[in-house]
Amino acid sequence: MVLKAAHEHPGYSDADRERFLDEPAKRLGRTEFARDRARIIHSFALRRLAAKTQVEVPFETEFPRTRLSHSLECAQVGRELGAALGADPDLMEGACLAHDIGHPPFGHNGEEALNEVALGCGGFEGNAQSLRLLIRLEAKTVDADGRSLGLNLTRASLDAATKYPWPRATNARKFGVYDDDQEIFNWMRIDAPEGAQSFEAQIMDWSDDVAYSVHDLEDALVSGQVKLGDLTNDLPDLYAVAQSSYLADVTRDEINEALTNLQQLSCWPANYDGSHRALARLKDLASQLVGRFALAAESRTREEYGDGTLTRYSANLIVPRAQRVEVALLKAMAGFYIINAESSQKRYSDQQVLIQELVQLVAQNAPTSLDSFFLQDWKAAASDAQKLRVVIDQVASLTDPGAIALHGKLTRH
């Protein structure tokens, strides 16, 4: 049987499908974006997300999501929403799978700890680390000089996975690229409006918010950390968390209205008791909320731009204010009852100490403490800052149990 060349999505140009290093397909029958998706799925880094914290610590209970299961759920939302608006489904799925691929052990808590110890080499940001992994750290493609180019994804796929398309600025906490990764970042952003997310990145970003706001609530209800009967009394605290962490300009009236609207949904599990019937109702809630938030964005965007194919910089995703507030409220539930809970603070403190000590231990014992993949960068490092970045890359790549194990091993030496 003769394989035919794949039919490429008409909404993307040859420049969108270009790779930093030209790599002709080894076989016909797949689009360039399907190749990207496959590279992400088969990567070491994606598999490691199975043992990295989402909100709850992996393996402490049977139920909580990991960073990998969250990424899979985000990808399902993004693929369908993107396809409904005209974006390439494989591109969207790949971008959503890759959006957290550089996140370190212990979730955002580990990210904060690494940022503190990485100030001498430009700081640490999980999204910048994701780009670094995609264009440099993941072993797949090397150039003629033996330099790793990571997964060597297409321009459009890299751009779609980039939530913050700008470098680190003074005192800025959120950014998408480190200084020494600017070459490929600049290539990726050719002809892109400065500082603007691509349409696909906006879909990825909203799909991320939808997936983790809905599913973190589901996990918290099953684990008993959130009791729906407490929400009305705790609404002032939930508003404070929503306003400080998730939607700065939200008002108390908007939060009150959002809770009322959610409680009026036919699937709202007001009397959740853990029974099979209650669990089924909870799954229905998750399904309906995902559909509610995705459809709201799809409908409002179509109202603005019509029925044509929407890709790259031809449109912006429009999410109604009411749904942004509802998602912020759901995030605040996990934030208030789990992340900010007194019972979590000791664990977070211990994790931050472990990460900071681990960076010191890896640096003191380098290069023997480094995985073989990082030795080339260590040998090429011309300054203490460059060596520190290699150590940060090593620690960030670890899973939660891997970080604990390596810390124990180096402490015993």
C-alpha positions in Angstrom: 0.0 0.0 0.0 1.3 3.4 -0.9 1.0 6.0 1.9 -0.3 9.4 0.6 0.9 12.7 1.9 -1.3 14.0 4.7 -3.7 16.8 4.0 -2.5 19.8 5.9 -5.0 22.2 7.7 -5.7 25.1 5.3 -5.7 27.6 8.2 -1.9 27.4 8.6 0.9 28.6 6.4 4.2 26.9 5.5 5.8 29.2 8.0 3.5 28.0 10.7 4.6 24.4 9.9 8.3 25.2 9.8 10.8 23.7 12.2 13.9 25.4 13.5 15.9 22.5 12.0 14.3 21.1 8.9 13.4 17.4 9.5 11.6 15.7 6.7 9.0 13.2 7.8 10.3 9.6 8.1 7.0 8.4 6.6 4.1 10.0 4.8 0.5 10.0 6.1 0.8 12.4 9.0 0.5 16.2 9.2 3.3 18.3 10.7 1.1 19.0 13.7 0.3 15.3 14.1 4.1 14.7 14.2 4.4 17.4 16.9 1.7 15.7 19.0 3.4 12.3 18.7 6.7 13.8 19.8 5.2 15.3 22.9 3.3 12.1 23.8 6.5 10.0 23.5 8.7 12.4 25.5 10.4 11.5 28.8 9.1 14.8 30.3 5.4 14.1 29.7 5.7 10.7 31.4 7.4 12.3 34.4 4.3 14.4 35.0 2.6 11.2 36.3 4.6 11.6 39.5 4.4 15.4 39.9 2.0 17.3 42.1 -1.1 19.0 40.7 -2.7 20.0 44.0 -2.7 16.9 46.1 0.5 14.9 46.5 0.7 11.9 44.1 0.2 8.5 45.6 -0.9 9.7 49.1 -4.5 8.7 48.2 -6.1 6.7 45.3 -8.0 9.5 43.7 -6.2 12.9 43.2 -5.0 14.1 39.9 -1.4 14.3 39.0 0.2 16.9 36.6 -0.1 14.3 33.8 -3.8 13.5 34.3 -4.5 17.3 34.5 -2.6 17.7 31.2 -4.6 14.9 29.5 -7.9 16.5 30.7 -6.7 20.0 29.5 -5.8 18.4 26.1 -9.3 16.9 25.7 -11.0 20.3 26.4 -8.5 22.2 24.2 -8.8 19.7 21.3 -12.6 19.9 21.1 -12.8 23.7 21.7 -10.1 24.4 19.2 -11.6 22.2 16.6 -15.0 23.9 17.0 -13.4 27.2 16.3 -11.3 26.1 13.3 -7.9 25.4 14.9 -6.0 22.2 14.1 -7.0 19.5 16.6 -3.6 17.9 16.8 -1.9 21.2 17.3 -4.3 22.0 20.1 -3.9 18.7 21.8 -0.1 18.9 21.6 0.0 22.4 23.0 -2.3 21.4 25.9 -0.3 18.3 26.7 2.9 20.4 26.7 1.7 23.5 28.6 2.9 22.2 32.0 5.7 19.9 30.8 8.5 21.9 32.4 6.9 22.2 35.8 9.1 21.0 38.7 8.5 18.6 41.6 5.8 19.7 44.2 3.9 21.9 41.8 3.8 25.7 42.2 5.4 25.2 45.6 8.5 23.7 44.0 8.4 26.5 41.4 8.6 29.2 44.1 11.4 27.4 45.9 13.4 27.1 42.6 12.8 30.7 41.8 14.4 31.8 45.1 17.6 29.8 44.5 17.8 30.6 40.8 17.9 34.4 41.1 21.6 34.3 40.3 20.9 32.8 36.8 17.7 34.6 35.8 15.1 33.0 38.1 12.8 30.1 37.5 9.4 30.1 35.9 7.5 26.9 35.1 6.2 28.2 31.7 9.7 29.3 30.7 11.0 25.9 31.8 8.4 24.3 29.6 9.6 26.2 26.5 13.2 25.4 27.5 12.4 21.7 27.7 10.6 21.7 24.3 13.4 23.5 22.5 16.5 22.3 24.4 16.3 19.8 27.2 14.2 16.9 25.9 16.3 14.5 23.8 15.0 14.2 20.3 16.8 16.4 17.8 20.4 17.6 17.6 22.0 20.0 15.1 25.2 19.4 13.1 27.2 20.6 16.1 25.6 18.2 18.5 23.5 20.9 20.2 20.1 19.6 21.5 17.1 21.3 19.9 14.6 19.5 22.1 11.6 18.2 20.3 12.1 20.6 17.4 8.4 21.3 17.1 6.8 23.5 14.5 6.6 27.3 15.0 2.8 27.2 15.5 2.9 24.3 18.0 5.6 26.0 20.1 3.7 29.3 20.0 0.5 27.6 21.0 2.2 26.1 24.1 3.5 29.5 25.2 1.3 31.1 27.8 3.5 34.1 28.4 5.2 35.1 25.2 7.8 37.6 26.6 11.1 37.4 28.5 11.7 38.1 32.1 11.4 41.8 33.1 12.5 43.5 36.3 10.4 42.1 39.2 8.1 40.2 36.8 7.1 36.9 38.2 5.4 35.5 35.0 7.4 35.1 31.8 7.9 32.6 29.1 11.5 32.5 28.1 15.0 32.6 29.7 17.6 34.9 28.3 19.7 32.0 26.9 16.7 30.6 25.1 16.0 33.7 23.1 17.3 32.5 19.8 14.6 29.9 19.1 12.0 32.0 21.0 12.7 34.9 18.5 12.5 32.5 15.6 9.2 31.2 16.9 7.8 34.7 17.3 8.7 36.0 13.8 5.8 38.2 12.6 3.8 37.7 15.8 2.4 40.8 17.5 4.7 41.7 20.5 3.5 40.2 23.7 0.3 38.7 22.2 -0.8 35.1 22.7 -1.7 33.2 19.6 -5.3 32.2 19.2 -4.3 28.6 20.0 -2.4 29.7 23.1 -5.5 31.5 24.3 -7.6 28.3 23.8 -4.9 26.3 25.7 -4.9 28.9 28.5 -8.7 28.8 29.0 -8.7 25.0 28.7 -6.1 24.8 31.4 -8.3 27.1 33.7 -11.4 25.0 32.9 -9.8 21.7 33.5 -8.1 22.4 36.8 -10.8 24.5 38.3 -13.4 21.8 37.7 -11.4 18.8 38.5 -9.7 20.2 41.6 -13.1 20.8 43.0 -14.1 17.2 42.1 -11.0 15.8 43.9 -11.6 18.0 47.0 -15.2 16.9 47.3 -14.3 13.2 47.1 -11.5 13.7 49.7 -13.8 15.6 52.0 -11.7 18.7 52.0 -14.5 20.8 50.5 -18.0 20.6 51.9 -20.6 22.3 49.8 -22.7 23.3 52.7 -19.8 25.5 54.0 -19.6 27.6 50.8 -22.1 30.3 51.7 -20.7 31.0 55.2 -17.1 31.0 53.8 -17.9 33.2 50.8 -16.0 36.3 52.2 -12.9 34.1 52.4 -13.5 32.6 49.0 -13.9 36.1 47.6 -10.6 37.2 49.2 -8.7 34.3 47.6 -10.3 34.8 44.2 -9.5 38.5 44.2 -5.9 38.1 45.4 -4.9 35.0 43.4 -7.1 34.5 40.4 -9.1 37.6 39.2 -7.9 40.8 40.6 -10.8 43.0 39.6 -13.6 40.7 40.7 -16.2 42.1 43.0 -18.1 40.6 46.0 -21.3 40.9 44.1 -19.9 39.0 41.1 -18.7 36.2 43.4 -22.1 36.0 45.2 -23.8 35.8 41.8 -21.4 33.1 40.6 -22.1 30.9 43.6 -25.8 31.3 43.2 -25.7 30.4 39.5 -23.6 27.3 40.2 -25.8 26.2 43.0 -28.8 26.4 40.7 -27.4 24.0 38.2 -29.4 20.8 38.0 -26.3 18.7 38.6 -25.0 20.6 41.7 -24.3 17.9 44.3 -25.7 19.8 47.3 -25.8 16.6 49.5 -22.7 14.8 48.4 -22.2 11.7 50.6 -19.7 9.5 48.7 -22.2 7.0 47.5 -22.2 5.6 44.0 -25.1 7.8 43.1 -23.4 10.8 44.5 -20.1 10.0 42.6 -22.1 9.7 39.4 -23.7 13.0 40.0 -20.3 14.5 40.7 -19.0 13.2 37.4 -22.0 14.7 35.7 -21.2 18.0 37.4 -17.7 18.0 36.1 -18.9 17.2 32.6 -21.6 19.9 32.6 -19.2 22.5 34.0 -16.5 21.8 31.4 -19.2 22.0 28.7 -20.6 25.2 30.2 -17.3 27.0 30.2 -16.1 25.7 26.8 -19.4 26.4 25.1 -19.6 29.9 26.5 -16.2 30.8 25.0 -17.0 29.1 21.7 -20.4 30.9 21.3 -19.1 34.3 22.3 -16.1 34.0 20.0 -18.3 33.0 17.1 -20.6 35.9 17.7 -17.7 38.2 17.3 -15.9 36.6 14.4 -18.5 34.6 12.5 -18.3 31.0 11.2 -14.9 31.0 9.5 -11.7 29.2 10.3 -10.0 31.0 13.2 -6.2 30.4 13.7 -3.0 32.0 14.8 -3.5 35.8 15.0 -6.8 36.1 13.1 -8.9 36.3 16.2 -8.9 36.4 20.0 -10.8 33.9 22.2 -13.6 35.7 24.0 -14.7 34.3 27.3 -17.8 35.9 28.9 -17.2 37.7 32.2 -19.7 35.5 34.1 -17.8 32.3 33.2 -14.4 33.9 34.1 -15.8 34.7 37.5 -17.3 31.2 38.0 -13.9 29.6 37.2 -12.2 32.0 39.6 -14.6 31.0 42.3 -14.0 27.3 41.7 -10.2 27.9 41.8 -10.7 29.8 45.1 -12.4 26.8 46.6 -9.3 24.7 46.1 -7.1 27.6 47.1 -8.9 28.3 50.4 -9.7 24.8 51.5 -6.6 22.9 50.3 -3.7 25.2 49.3 -4.1 27.7 52.1 -5.2 25.2 54.7 -3.1 25.1 57.9 -2.6 21.3 57.4 -0.9 22.0 54.1 1.5 24.7 55.3 3.9 22.4 57.1 4.2 20.1 54.0 4.8 23.1 51.8 7.5 24.4 54.1 9.2 21.0 54.2 9.1 20.7 50.4 10.6 24.2 49.9 13.5 23.4 52.2 14.1 20.1 50.5 14.2 21.7 47.0 16.6 24.4 48.2 18.8 21.9 49.9 18.7 19.7 46.9 20.0 22.5 44.6 22.9 23.0 47.0 23.6 19.3 47.2 23.5 18.7 43.4 25.8 21.8 42.9 28.3 20.7 45.5 28.5 17.1 44.1 28.4 18.1 40.4 29.2 16.7 37.9 28.8 13.3 39.5 25.3 14.3 40.8 24.1 15.2 37.3 22.2 12.9 34.9 24.3 12.2 31.8 22.1 14.4 29.6 23.2 17.5 31.6 26.9 16.8 31.5 27.4 18.5 28.1 25.9 21.7 29.3 27.9 21.5 32.5 31.1 21.1 30.7 30.2 24.0 28.3 29.2 26.3 31.2 31.5 29.4 31.3 30.3 30.9 34.5 28.8 30.1 37.9 25.4 31.4 36.7 25.5 29.0 33.7 26.4 26.1 36.0 23.6 27.0 38.4 21.2 26.9 35.5 22.3 23.3 34.7 21.7 22.3 38.3 18.2 24.0 38.2 17.4 22.1 35.0 18.4 18.8 36.7 16.3 19.4 39.8 13.3 20.7 37.8 13.3 17.6 35.8 12.7 15.3 38.8 9.5 13.8 39.9 8.2 14.3 43.5 9.5 10.9 44.7 12.7 11.4 42.6 13.5 14.6 44.3 13.0 13.0 47.7 15.1 10.0 46.8 18.0 12.1 45.3 18.0 14.4 48.4 18.2 11.4 50.6 21.0 9.8 48.6 23.1 13.0 48.4 22.5 13.7 52.1 23.9 10.3 53.1 27.1 10.8 51.0 
